[in-house]
Amino acid sequence: MEAPYFDLQAHSLHSDGELPAAQVVENAAQAGVQLLALSDHDTVDGVDEALAAGALRGVRVVPATEISAVDGAYEDLHVLGYGIDHRSGLLAERLLDARGDRERRADAMAGRLRELGFETDPRPIEARKAAGKPVGRPHLAAAVLAHPANADRLRDERHADVSSFIAAYLIQGMPGYVARTHPTVEEAIDWIHDAAGVAVWAHPFWDVHDEQEVLAAVDRYRAAGLDGVEAFYVSHTEEQTLLLADRCRELGLLATGSSDYHGPDHRLFNRFRAFELFAREPNLGPIAHGTLAAPARAGAGVCVWLTGLSGSGKSTVARLAAGQLRDHGHPVEVLDGDDVRQNLCAGLGFSREDRDENVRRIAYVADLLSRNGVVTFVAAVSPYRGARDEARARMGARFVEVYVHASVEECERRDVKGLYERARTGEIEGFTGVSDPYEEPLSPELTIETEAESPQASADRLMELVERRLARPAGAGVVAGPRRHARSRAR
């Protein structure tokens, strides 16, 4: 059977991997991976780098993290969060706290190793702490292996690599091990949901060996809101894989998979697409499309329609504002033009008719979301005024038009994909701003000048506008005539 096209765990230098995030994506692309998750432990610091590399290499990268959690006697279970809002301030605070617990634990284990007679090189550990990167057992083991004073003992005990040393000293029941205290699995699931993601139990049989215990845990975690299980994993046997895949199907859970790539020199996890499906169908659900899955909360809805040239900053500003609003308890979705093209409008081209139809479909979804209480950000070029006015007519007072303005020259300077250059050479026809017109809004509720202010400043201004809209009484603010537009210029 052909190897899977997806690989939903990979680790970079931001946790316990060997490579920078961009190189992880490059290696995934070379291995034929089409859908990838960078899932560093208790951090999202490498996600933006991975997303940018994925855009260049044609790999769809899912924002993710792997949260270390405790559950009774099991003190190092892992819960994967996929499709998370990796710019969420609340999530960042929680992951920082989790890393703090890891750091306290690492310090305690380092002390135990010294009591056991091992010397450690503190410099790489302190460097990771100073950089805000997590310190885990692989880093402690590496610090022991790197110290020359331990060479004879390590040779006598036959510890030539990190994995063998961890197994002998740093796992539960071994003399250097110290337990974690939080978060619990249930807390990790809640953190992921609050960040608009889906929660998946990673590699169950890596941590729990009894089949009945695993199945009982799946049932308990599902009751706590678990969305899926990593049924397909590089170290799972065929029997374990089939057991988990079948249980996921019975319970309606997602069934994901990974090779848990850590780098080409890792003893165990050194290549992509190394796991087997054993004739079972994975169920990736929203992970396959990069959609968010935050639980709905009460609140008034609004559609914030960000329009502007490709590269003007629409998606960046929308996602920053969305993350802030989500942290404040609002249900939020971002409809990104590229995502919609792939998932809802794949059959459409770039004629005027097809572009208008693309906008109509986005408006239909935005209308459904916003009228059901969701703050909906649309980030789409939507170049023609008539189609945007049609969207406004559909949603009435719930529609807020935001013009994200940047010059063509600046957009071209930001263009990492080289789309503008290809348009100028004729390789891409009908490209907005080059060979096809962009019709500026006549009276948007807000105009953002992204050449004159930072993305965060733009997002703050946008968030203020949305919160004012959400505070209005129902039915207020229906506008019949031209609207004044607030222009953002401060840096």
KATAZI-V803443 format. One line per field, one symbol per residue. phi: phi as a letter, one per 30 degrees, with the letter a starting at -180 (. if undefined). psi: psi as a letter, one per 30 degrees, with the letter a starting at -180 (. if undefined). Layout:
phi->???
psi->???
This chain:
phi->.ddedcacbabcddbcdcbdeddededddddidcbbcdbddhabdcddddddddddcicdcceaaccdbcaidccadbcdccidddcdddddddddddddddddddddddddddddjccbcddddddddddicdcbdedddddddddddceddddddiccbddddeddbbcejcdcdbddcaddedddddedddcicccbddgeddcbcddddddddeddddddjecabddcbecdddddddddddddddcicdbcaachdckdcddccbadhcccchiccdbchdddcidcbdddbdldcaccccblddjdjededdddddddddddjddbbccdedddedccbddccbdedddddedddddddddedddcjcdccccbehdcddddddddddciddcbcbcccadedddddddddidddddddidccicejccbdccdddbddacccddcbdeddddddddddddddddddeididcccdcdbdccbdc
psi->kkkkfljgkkkaffcglflleeeeeeeeeffgkfjkkjhkkhlgfgeeeeeeeeeeggkjkkklljkklljbfjghlkkkjkgljfgkeeeeeeeeeeeeeeeeeeeeeeeeeefggkkkjfeeeeeeeefgkkkaeeeeeeeeffkfffeeeeeefhjfleeeeeeffglkflfgkkllellleeeeeeeeefgglkkkkkiefeekfkeeeeeeeeeeeeffgkflkiejkefkleeeeeeeeeeeeefglkjallfhkflfgkeeigllhglkfhglkljfbfeffgllhkkklllllkjjjjkllkgfgeeeeeeeeeeeeefggkkkkkjkeeeeeeffhffkbgleeeeeeeeeeeeeeeeeeefggkjjkkjkeifkeeeeeeeeeefbffkjkkjjkkleeeeeefjffgeeeeefffeklhkkfdgklkjkkeilfkkkjffflleeeeeeeeeeeeeeeffklkflgkkfalkkkkkkfk.
